[in-house]
């Protein structure tokens, strides 16, 4: 299992989550993300969920917190390729419609290529 990590791509923060997100990694990840969202260069956050097969309440809390931070600063948040189990977890807490889903690698490439003038 790989740890979650953050990667800057142009004006995006790509949050790459592993197959299982250990709850003990959430606090540090939250701090890093909140710091990044406050930066002027950042226009959007993209959670790469294509490897995530399970997200518990801690992971959902992380996504909800990130949504709050981005909305408060006029920035965007996207979920890239959430699997059926992630979508089911979001559905159980009525959050499926709270996020913009990106399904194709072409759409992801378009998002990551964004660089404000």
Buried (B, 14 or more C-beta within 10 A) or exposed (E): EEEBBBEEBBBBBBBBBBEBBEEEBBEEBBEBBEEBBEEEEBBBBBBBBBBBEEBEEBBBBBBBBBBEBBEEEEBBBBBBBBBEEBBEBBEEEEBBEEBBBBEEEEBBEEBBEEEEE
